[in-house]
Amino acid sequence: MTFAPLGSLARLPRLPRDKADTLLLLASAMLVLAPHTLHLPLWVSLLCGATLAWRAAITLQGKRMPPSLLLIPLAAGAMLGVMHTYQTLLGRDAGVAMLVLLVAFKMLEMHARRDLFVVVFLCFFLVLTNFFYEQGIVTALLMSFSVLLLLTAQMSFQFAGKVPPLRERFLMSARMLGLAAPLALALFFLFPRIEGPLWGMPGDASGARSGLSETMAPGMLANLAQSRETAFRVKFDGPLPEREQLYWRGPVLGDYDGRTWTRIGPAQRQAFSQAIASRRLPLSVAGEPLRYEVTLEPANNRWLFALEMPERLPAISGNAAQLTGEVEMTTLAPIEARLRYQVASFIHYRLQADGLPQDAGQWLQLPADSNPRALMAGLQLRAISDPNRRVESVLRSFRSENYVYTLNPPLLGRDAVDGFLYGSRAGFCEHYAGAFVFLMRAAGVPARVVTGYQGGELNPLDGYLTVRQSDAHAWAEVWLARRGWVRVDPTAAVAPERVQQGLEGAVPQRPPFGIEGLGRFISVDGEAHPWLVQMRFAVGAMNNGWNQWVLNYTPQRQRGMVERLQSSLLDWRLPAWIASLAIVLLLVRTWRRRRGIDPVDALYSALCTRLSRLGLARAPDEGPHAYAERIGAAGKLAPGAQAAAQDFLRRYSAWRYAPRRADARLAATLKRLLSQVR
């Protein structure tokens, strides 16, 4: 990624130093403020942009700064604008808006060195506020670059003499940041953590997020399917199940008012729960459960998604999971941060197959004054004695009577089921699931709507299955004698490719970026080009790794890592490896130091050490020539040793301080003279 400010900064050394440093600080502040334009009011972004442009013009033209009589009313008006926009001066959004304006206005009153550092430190704080809104790896990289540029600007103000080129200052800042990185990583992984997300403030979770709700009306899931946001990611312990088995269960809907399906009411739910408590839900399973880990994105609701029929409730720190009578997994408190939990699910099971459920009447109720044609069709199905054949009869009609699966179905009136079955015959999964359950109830077969997700995309680079909002799906469950609750997917009868290939294989996709004809340049035989697919997988794996190891580094994961580290330290092999590595590093360092010292200088150091042992230590400020004269005047050495030492020092002084001439035999000569000094 190339940033325009850095390219323009290459010309700054041609300007006077004060102007170059100021423009560098302006560019750094612009880089920090730019991401805030995505969530700040337009007037705040425009005012900040105009203020920074004004400051740049003042710097380049060498004009005087505006007087305080102009700045004070401008700042007061901006604060009143923030108060009018947010109806408060407190909280995250209002606070960030005021801080952004403060940085911009402070640029217009930088009169002393102290003011420059105030702006730099305010920008450092603004770097942190970007993470209140977006915590992805792209934001982290952009903010890291912003910190580098701010450090470069801060360093530029501190040079007293000649200022190095911009590239050297930038590299110096990078080295400073690199030296701090190991300590930052150690603090991140080992410093005690608190519960909650990596970044957040009280009230952050109250913002609306996309996801499934407790209601379903025609068009709701079709709108949700337009989103490519990640709902959750799954990592299986073993092989990935067949796509036809990937039904991620969510809210179960039982009440119907003629147009909208909702969960059963509190009164019915309480009675149902009491019935289940008095008589355990009959369940039989077959085979081994599938074990997997789910990383759920926050959606400010209480749903825990899992494959049908979990073996047990997952353990969630700081919250509690519960299972409803409709086999919905929920939590007591809304999920406001990314959550990981382990699940084991049985794919083959029989639920309440021993006899008619006590709550069967709940799953047969229909409004008496809606959808008369569908109600009559369901009553006619009762002539078929076998409920299994009633189910197959409806599915057969979906397959054979020109029904269409589409993301853009026509609007339906008050009697939505009649309008769909006998009018448009075009709909999304909620149309087919809702109409099917209505017909089954009218036919005397207990039935309910189940919403959730179906399928997912496997990333071969990290082995995670990504389930997106576009995988949102609705299907039906019917109760059949000796089989219990059975999943029936009416959509698969109309568009089996929806289950086998996902939404992309079932409905025509919009052109890339909304540009007609662009697809043929980035696709091969109607499918995305392989390099685009690999790049998408690589980006997805990188984002998932960031989420798993940074954003979702919870206190529980920290304790687990510390415990593993402690157990490893008790193992003799790890200390042995550490000791071996330390020895190797020490040897490499010694070798590099010896290699970096000139042989002649090494011999001179050896002579000084030997003479020091003989009582003739060299003073710290004593040169070779003065040292030789003092050795001669002292008379402590034998005549031969004294002459050898003085000859050594004269030759070394000539080599060190005279113009250098290549002398291949100098080191050998000095080594011979050194051997004579005893």
C-alpha positions in Angstrom: 0.0 0.0 0.0 1.4 3.4 -1.0 0.5 6.5 1.0 0.5 9.8 -0.9 1.9 11.9 2.1 5.1 9.9 2.1 5.8 10.5 -1.6 5.3 14.2 -1.2 7.5 14.3 1.9 10.5 13.2 -0.1 10.8 16.9 -1.3 10.7 18.4 2.2 14.5 18.7 2.8 14.6 21.3 0.0 12.4 23.6 2.2 13.7 25.5 5.2 13.9 23.2 8.2 11.1 24.8 10.2 8.7 24.6 7.2 9.7 21.0 6.4 9.2 19.9 10.0 5.8 21.6 10.2 4.6 20.0 6.9 5.8 16.6 8.1 3.8 17.0 11.3 0.8 18.1 9.2 1.1 15.0 7.0 1.3 12.8 10.1 -1.8 14.3 11.6 -3.7 13.9 8.3 -2.9 10.2 8.3 -4.1 9.8 11.8 -7.3 11.9 11.2 -8.2 10.3 7.9 -9.9 7.1 9.2 -12.1 9.2 11.5 -13.9 10.7 8.4 -15.7 7.4 8.0 -17.8 7.9 11.2 -17.5 11.6 12.0 -20.2 14.1 10.8 -19.4 15.6 7.5 -19.1 19.1 8.8 -16.4 18.0 11.3 -14.3 16.4 8.6 -14.7 19.4 6.3 -13.8 21.8 9.1 -10.7 19.8 10.0 -9.6 19.5 6.4 -10.0 23.2 5.8 -8.1 24.0 9.0 -5.1 21.7 8.1 -5.1 23.2 4.6 -5.0 26.7 6.1 -2.1 25.7 8.3 -0.2 24.3 5.3 -0.8 27.5 3.3 0.5 29.6 6.2 3.6 27.5 6.4 4.4 27.5 2.7 3.8 31.2 2.3 5.5 32.2 5.6 2.5 34.2 6.9 1.6 35.0 10.4 -0.6 32.7 12.5 -4.2 33.8 13.0 -4.9 35.8 16.2 -6.6 34.3 19.2 -9.6 36.6 18.7 -10.4 34.6 15.6 -9.5 31.1 17.0 -11.5 31.3 20.2 -14.9 32.0 18.6 -14.1 29.3 16.0 -13.3 26.7 18.6 -16.4 27.7 20.7 -18.6 27.4 17.6 -17.2 24.0 16.9 -17.9 22.8 20.4 -21.5 24.1 20.1 -21.7 22.1 16.9 -20.6 18.9 18.6 -23.2 19.6 21.3 -25.9 20.1 18.8 -24.9 17.0 16.8 -24.6 14.5 19.7 -26.8 16.2 22.3 -23.9 15.8 24.7 -20.2 16.5 25.1 -19.6 13.2 26.9 -19.2 9.7 25.4 -17.2 8.0 22.7 -18.4 9.8 19.6 -18.7 13.3 21.0 -15.3 12.9 22.8 -13.5 11.8 19.6 -15.1 14.6 17.6 -13.9 17.2 20.1 -10.4 15.7 20.1 -10.2 15.7 16.4 -11.2 19.4 16.3 -8.8 20.1 19.1 -5.9 18.7 17.1 -6.9 20.6 14.0 -7.2 24.0 15.9 -4.0 23.4 17.8 -2.1 23.4 14.5 -3.1 27.1 14.2 -1.5 28.2 17.5 1.9 26.4 17.4 4.1 29.2 18.6 6.7 27.4 20.8 8.5 24.0 20.9 6.1 22.9 23.6 3.1 23.3 21.3 4.7 21.0 18.7 5.0 18.2 21.2 1.4 18.8 22.5 0.2 18.2 18.9 2.3 15.0 18.6 1.0 13.5 21.9 -2.6 14.4 21.0 -2.1 12.6 17.7 -0.7 9.6 19.5 -3.9 9.5 21.6 -6.0 9.8 18.4 -4.2 6.8 17.0 -5.8 4.8 19.9 -9.3 6.2 19.3 -9.3 4.7 15.8 -9.5 1.3 17.4 -12.8 2.2 19.0 -14.4 1.9 15.6 -12.4 -0.7 13.6 -9.9 -3.3 15.0 -9.0 -5.1 11.8 -5.5 -5.8 10.7 -5.6 -3.1 8.0 -6.4 -0.5 10.7 -3.5 -1.9 12.8 -1.0 -1.6 9.9 -2.2 1.9 9.0 -1.9 3.1 12.6 1.5 1.5 12.9 2.6 3.5 9.9 1.1 6.6 11.5 3.1 6.0 14.7 6.3 5.7 12.6 5.5 9.0 10.9 4.7 10.7 14.2 8.0 9.5 15.7 9.8 10.8 12.7 8.1 14.2 13.1 8.9 14.2 16.8 12.5 13.3 16.2 12.9 16.0 13.5 12.2 18.8 16.1 14.9 17.5 18.4 18.0 17.8 16.2 20.2 20.7 17.2 22.5 20.7 14.3 22.4 19.2 10.8 19.2 17.2 10.2 19.6 13.8 8.5 17.5 13.2 5.4 13.9 12.1 5.8 14.6 8.6 4.8 17.3 8.2 7.6 15.0 9.8 10.2 12.2 7.4 9.2 14.5 4.4 9.5 15.7 5.6 12.9 12.1 5.8 14.0 11.5 2.3 12.7 14.5 1.0 14.7 13.2 2.6 17.8 9.8 1.0 17.3 11.5 -2.3 16.6 13.4 -2.1 19.9 10.2 -1.5 21.7 8.3 -4.3 20.0 9.6 -7.2 22.0 8.6 -5.5 25.3 5.2 -4.6 23.9 4.7 -8.2 22.8 5.7 -9.6 26.2 3.3 -7.2 28.0 0.5 -8.1 25.6 0.9 -11.9 26.0 1.9 -12.0 29.7 0.4 -8.9 31.5 -2.8 -9.7 33.3 -5.8 -9.0 31.2 -9.4 -8.0 32.0 -12.6 -9.4 30.7 -14.0 -7.9 27.6 -12.9 -6.9 24.1 -9.4 -5.6 23.3 -10.8 -2.2 22.6 -14.2 -0.9 23.7 -16.1 1.5 25.9 -19.4 1.1 27.8 -22.2 1.4 25.4 -20.3 0.3 22.3 -22.3 -2.9 22.2 -25.5 -1.1 21.9 -24.9 -0.3 18.3 -26.9 -2.2 15.7 -25.3 -5.2 14.1 -26.5 -7.4 11.3 -27.6 -10.9 12.1 -30.6 -13.2 12.6 -33.5 -11.9 14.7 -36.4 -13.6 16.5 -38.8 -12.8 13.7 -39.1 -13.8 10.0 -41.2 -12.1 7.4 -41.0 -12.3 3.6 -37.8 -10.6 2.4 -36.0 -10.4 5.7 -33.5 -13.2 5.0 -33.2 -12.1 1.4 -32.0 -8.7 2.6 -29.6 -10.4 5.1 -28.2 -12.6 2.3 -26.9 -9.5 0.5 -24.3 -9.1 3.3 -20.8 -10.6 3.1 -20.1 -10.0 6.7 -18.7 -12.9 8.7 -21.2 -14.4 11.1 -18.8 -17.0 12.6 -15.8 -19.3 11.8 -15.6 -23.0 12.5 -12.5 -25.2 13.0 -13.3 -29.0 12.9 -11.1 -31.4 14.8 -11.5 -33.9 12.0 -12.5 -34.0 8.4 -15.1 -31.4 7.2 -18.6 -32.9 7.0 -20.6 -32.9 3.8 -22.1 -29.6 2.9 -25.6 -31.1 3.1 -25.0 -31.6 6.9 -23.9 -28.1 7.6 -27.1 -26.7 9.1 -26.2 -24.2 11.8 -29.2 -24.0 14.1 -30.5 -20.7 15.5 -33.9 -19.3 16.5 -36.9 -21.6 16.2 -40.1 -19.8 15.2 -43.6 -21.1 16.1 -46.1 -18.2 16.3 -47.6 -17.0 13.0 -49.9 -14.0 12.5 -50.6 -14.5 8.8 -47.4 -12.7 7.6 -44.7 -12.8 10.3 -43.2 -15.8 12.1 -42.0 -15.2 15.7 -40.8 -17.3 18.6 -43.4 -18.6 20.9 -44.6 -16.2 23.6 -43.3 -16.1 27.2 -46.4 -17.8 28.6 -46.2 -20.8 26.2 -42.5 -21.0 26.7 -42.8 -21.2 30.5 -45.4 -23.9 30.3 -43.3 -25.8 27.7 -40.2 -25.5 29.9 -42.2 -26.9 32.9 -43.3 -29.8 30.8 -39.8 -30.6 29.7 -38.5 -30.3 33.3 -41.1 -32.9 34.5 -40.3 -35.3 31.7 -36.9 -35.3 30.1 -36.8 -34.7 26.4 -36.6 -38.2 24.7 -33.4 -38.3 22.6 -31.5 -41.1 21.0 -28.2 -40.6 19.0 -26.1 -42.7 16.7 -22.5 -42.5 15.8 -19.7 -40.4 17.1 -20.2 -36.6 17.5 -18.5 -34.0 15.4 -16.2 -31.9 17.5 -15.4 -28.3 16.5 -14.6 -24.9 17.7 -16.8 -21.8 16.8 -15.5 -18.3 16.8 -18.6 -16.2 16.9 -18.6 -12.5 15.8 -20.4 -10.1 18.2 -24.0 -9.4 17.1 -25.5 -8.1 20.4 -27.9 -11.0 20.7 -27.8 -14.3 22.7 -27.6 -17.0 20.0 -25.0 -19.7 20.0 -24.9 -21.4 16.6 -24.0 -25.1 16.3 -24.8 -28.1 14.2 -28.1 -29.7 15.2 -28.2 -31.7 18.4 -25.2 -30.6 20.5 -23.9 -33.2 22.9 -23.6 -30.8 25.8 -23.6 -27.1 26.5 -20.4 -25.2 25.9 -18.5 -23.6 28.8 -18.4 -19.8 28.5 -16.5 -17.7 30.9 -18.4 -14.8 32.3 -21.7 -16.0 30.8 -23.8 -19.1 30.8 -25.2 -21.2 28.0 -28.6 -22.8 28.1 -30.6 -25.1 25.8 -34.3 -24.4 25.2 -36.9 -27.0 24.5 -36.7 -26.2 20.8 -33.0 -27.1 20.9 -31.9 -23.5 20.7 -28.5 -22.7 22.3 -28.5 -19.2 23.9 -26.6 -17.3 26.5 -28.0 -15.5 29.6 -26.4 -12.2 28.6 -26.1 -10.7 25.1 -22.8 -11.5 23.3 -21.0 -8.1 22.9 -17.5 -9.4 22.0 -16.0 -12.0 19.9 -16.6 -15.4 21.5 -15.0 -18.8 21.1 -16.6 -22.0 22.3 -16.2 -25.8 21.9 -19.1 -27.9 20.7 -19.7 -31.6 19.9 -22.8 -32.3 17.8 -24.6 -35.5 16.8 -25.6 -35.5 13.1 -27.8 -38.6 13.4 -30.4 -38.5 16.2 -34.0 -39.0 17.0 -35.8 -36.4 19.1 -39.1 -37.1 20.8 -39.7 -40.1 18.7 -41.4 -42.2 21.4 -44.8 -40.6 21.1 -46.7 -37.4 20.3 -45.0 -34.5 22.1 -46.9 -32.9 25.0 -46.6 -29.5 23.3 -47.7 -30.8 19.8 -50.7 -28.4 19.9 -48.3 -25.4 20.0 -46.8 -26.5 16.6 -50.3 -26.9 15.0 -51.7 -23.5 15.6 -52.7 -21.2 12.7 -54.5 -17.9 12.5 -58.1 -18.5 11.5 -58.6 -15.5 9.3 -55.6 -15.6 7.0 -54.4 -17.5 3.9 -57.7 -19.3 3.2 -56.5 -21.0 0.0 -53.4 -22.5 1.7 -55.5 -23.5 4.7 -58.0 -25.4 2.4 -55.1 -27.1 0.6 -53.7 -28.3 3.9 -57.0 -29.6 5.0 -57.3 -31.6 1.8 -53.9 -33.2 2.5 -55.4 -34.8 5.5 -57.0 -37.3 3.1 -53.6 -38.8 2.8 -53.3 -41.1 5.8 -49.5 -41.3 6.0 -47.9 -38.0 7.2 -44.7 -38.9 5.4 -46.6 -38.8 2.2 -48.2 -35.5 3.0 -44.7 -34.1 3.4 -43.6 -35.6 0.1 -46.7 -34.3 -1.7 -45.9 -30.7 -0.8 -42.2 -31.1 -1.8 -43.2 -32.7 -5.0 -45.4 -29.7 -5.9 -42.5 -27.4 -5.2 -40.3 -29.4 -7.5 -42.8 -29.7 -10.4 -44.9 -26.5 -10.5 -42.3 -23.9 -11.7 -41.4 -22.3 -8.5 -38.5 -19.9 -8.7 -35.7 -19.3 -6.1 -34.7 -15.6 -6.1 -33.2 -12.9 -4.0 -35.6 -10.4 -5.3 -39.1 -11.8 -4.9 -42.2 -9.6 -5.5 -44.0 -7.9 -2.6 -46.8 -10.0 -1.0 -50.0 -8.7 0.5 -51.7 -9.6 3.8 -52.1 -13.2 3.0 -48.5 -13.8 2.2 -48.6 -17.6 2.0 -51.5 -17.5 -0.5 -49.8 -14.8 -2.5 -46.6 -16.9 -2.7 -48.2 -20.3 -3.4 -50.8 -19.2 -5.9 -49.5 -15.9 -7.2 -45.8 -15.1 -7.6 -44.3 -18.6 -6.9 -41.0 -16.8 -6.6 -39.3 -16.4 -3.2 -36.3 -16.9 -1.0 -35.8 -19.6 1.6 -38.1 -17.9 4.1 -41.0 -18.0 1.6 -40.6 -21.8 1.1 -40.0 -22.6 4.8 -42.9 -20.5 6.0 -45.4 -21.8 3.3 -44.3 -25.4 3.9 -44.9 -25.2 7.7 -48.2 -23.5 7.2 -49.4 -26.3 4.9 -48.1 -29.0 7.3 -49.9 -27.5 10.2 -53.1 -27.2 8.2 -52.6 -30.9 7.2 -52.4 -31.9 10.9 -48.6 -32.4 11.0 -46.7 -30.6 13.9 -44.2 -28.3 12.2 -42.0 -25.3 13.0 -39.6 -22.9 11.2 -35.9 -23.1 12.0 -33.6 -20.2 11.1 -29.9 -20.2 11.1 -27.2 -20.7 8.5 -26.4 -23.3 6.0 -23.0 -24.2 4.5 -19.9 -22.1 4.7 -16.7 -21.5 2.8 -13.6 -23.5 3.7 -10.3 -21.6 3.6 -7.7 -24.2 2.6 -4.9 -22.0 4.0 -5.9 -22.1 7.7 -8.6 -24.9 7.6 -11.3 -22.6 9.0 -14.9 -22.7 7.6 -16.2 -19.2 7.3 -20.0 -18.8 7.6 -21.2 -15.4 6.4 -24.5 -13.5 6.7 -25.1 -14.5 3.1 -25.4 -18.1 4.3 -28.5 -17.2 6.4 -31.2 -19.8 5.7 -34.6 -21.0 6.9 -35.9 -24.6 6.9 -38.6 -26.6 8.5 -39.0 -29.3 11.1 -41.9 -31.7 11.2 -42.8 -34.3 13.8 -43.4 -37.8 12.4 -44.3 -40.9 14.3 -41.4 -43.1 15.3 -39.0 -40.6 13.7 -39.5 -37.6 16.0 -38.6 -34.1 14.8 -37.2 -34.4 11.2 -35.5 -31.6 9.3 -37.1 -30.8 5.9 -35.6 -28.1 3.7 -38.2 -27.0 1.1 -35.7 -24.8 -0.6 -33.7 -27.9 -1.6 -36.7 -29.2 -3.5 -36.7 -26.0 -5.6 -33.0 -25.1 -5.8 -30.9 -28.1 -4.6 -27.8 -26.2 -5.6 -28.4 -23.8 -2.7 -27.6 -26.6 -0.3 -24.9 -28.2 -2.4 -23.0 -25.1 -3.7 -24.2 -22.2 -1.5 -26.0 -19.0 -2.5 -23.5 -18.2 -5.3 -24.5 -21.4 -7.1 -28.3 -20.9 -6.7 -28.9 -17.3 -7.8 -27.2 -15.0 -10.3 -24.6 -12.8 -8.8 -24.3 -9.1 -9.2 -21.3 -7.9 -11.4 -18.1 -7.1 -9.5 -18.3 -3.6 -7.9 -21.6 -3.2 -9.8 -19.8 -2.7 -13.2 -21.3 -4.7 -16.0 -18.7 -6.6 -18.1 -16.0 -6.5 -15.4 -16.5 -10.1 -14.5 -15.0 -11.4 -17.7 -11.7 -9.8 -16.9 -11.4 -11.3 -13.4 -13.1 -14.7 -14.0 -12.5 -17.8 -16.0 -15.4 -19.9 -17.3 -17.8 -18.0 -15.0 -15.7 -18.6 -11.9 -13.4 -16.2 -10.1 -9.8 -16.2 -11.4 -7.6 -18.6 -9.4 -5.2 -15.9 -8.3 -8.1 -13.8 -7.0 -9.4 -16.8 -5.0 -6.0 -17.4 -3.5 -5.6 -13.8 -2.6 -9.1 -13.8 -1.0 -8.2 -16.9 1.0 -4.9 -15.4 2.1 -6.6 -12.2 3.3 -9.2 -14.2 5.1 -6.6 -16.4 6.8 -4.7 -13.3 7.8 -7.8 -11.6 9.3 -8.8 -14.8 11.0 -5.3 -15.2 12.6 -5.5 -11.5 13.7 -8.9 -12.2 15.3 -7.8 -15.4 17.0 -4.5 -14.3 18.4 -4.9 -10.6 19.0 -8.6 -9.5 19.2 -9.7 -12.7 20.9 -6.7 -13.1 23.3 -8.9 -13.5 26.3 -7.8 -14.0 30.0 -8.7 -17.7 29.6 -6.4 -18.1 26.6 -3.7 -16.1 28.5 -3.9 -18.5 31.5 -3.7 -21.5 29.2 -0.6 -20.1 27.5 1.1 -19.3 30.8 0.3 -22.8 32.1 1.7 -24.4 29.0 4.8 -22.2 29.3 5.2 -23.1 32.9 4.9 -26.8 32.1 7.5 -26.4 29.4 9.9 -24.7 31.7 9.8 -27.7 34.0 10.8 -29.9 31.2 14.6 -30.2 31.0 14.6 -30.0 27.2 13.5 -26.4 27.0 16.3 -25.1 29.4 18.7 -27.2 27.4 17.6 -25.6 24.1 17.7 -22.1 25.7 21.2 -22.7 27.0 22.4 -24.0 23.7 20.9 -21.1 21.9 22.6 -18.7 24.3 26.0 -20.3 23.7 25.5 -20.2 20.0 24.6 -16.5 20.1 27.6 -15.8 22.4 29.9 -17.5 20.0 28.5 -15.7 17.0 28.8 -12.4 18.8 32.4 -13.1 19.8 33.3 -14.2 16.2 31.7 -11.1 14.8 33.5 -8.8 17.3 36.8 -10.5 16.5 36.1 -10.3 12.8 35.2 -6.6 13.1 38.5 -5.6 14.9 41.5 -4.8 12.6 44.5 -7.3 13.3 46.9 -4.3 13.8 44.6 -2.8 16.4 44.2 -6.2 18.1 48.0 -6.5 18.4 48.2 -2.9 19.8 45.7 -3.8 22.5 47.7 -7.0 23.3 50.9 -4.9 23.7 49.1 -2.4 26.0 47.8 -5.3 28.1 51.2 -6.9 28.4 53.0 -3.6 29.3 50.3 -3.0 31.9 51.2 -6.2 33.6 54.8 -5.1 33.6 53.9 -1.9 35.5 53.7 0.4 32.5 50.0 0.8 31.9 49.0 3.3 29.2 47.1 6.4 30.3 43.6 6.8 28.7 44.7 10.0 27.0 48.2 8.8 26.0 49.0 8.3 22.4 51.5 5.7 21.0 54.4 8.2 20.5 54.1 9.6 24.1 53.7 6.1 25.4 57.0 5.0 23.7 58.9 8.0 25.2 57.7 7.2 28.7 58.7 3.5 28.3 62.2 4.6 27.4 62.4 7.1 30.3 61.1 4.5 32.8 63.9 2.0 32.2 61.9 -0.9 33.7 62.3 -3.2 30.7 65.3 -5.1 29.5 67.1 -3.3 26.7 65.9 -5.7 24.0 62.3 -5.6 25.3 62.3 -1.9 25.6 63.7 -1.4 22.0 61.1 -3.9 20.7 58.2 -2.0 22.5 59.4 1.4 21.3 59.8 0.1 17.7 56.3 -1.5 17.9 54.7 1.8 19.0 56.6 3.9 16.4 55.4 1.6 13.6 51.9 1.5 14.9 51.8 5.4 15.2 52.9 5.7 11.6 50.3 3.2 10.5 47.5 4.8 12.5 48.1 8.6 11.9 50.2 8.8 8.7 48.5 8.4 5.3 47.6 4.8 4.9 49.7 2.6 2.7 49.1 -1.1 2.2 51.7 -3.1 4.2 51.0 -6.8 4.0 53.9 -7.6 6.4 53.0 -5.0 9.1 50.9 -7.4 11.2 53.6 -10.1 11.1 56.3 -7.5 12.1 54.3 -6.2 15.0 53.5 -9.8 16.1 57.3 -10.6 16.1 58.1 -7.4 18.1 55.3 -8.2 20.6 56.8 -11.6 21.3 60.1 -9.9 22.4 58.4 -7.8 25.0 58.9 -9.8 28.2 
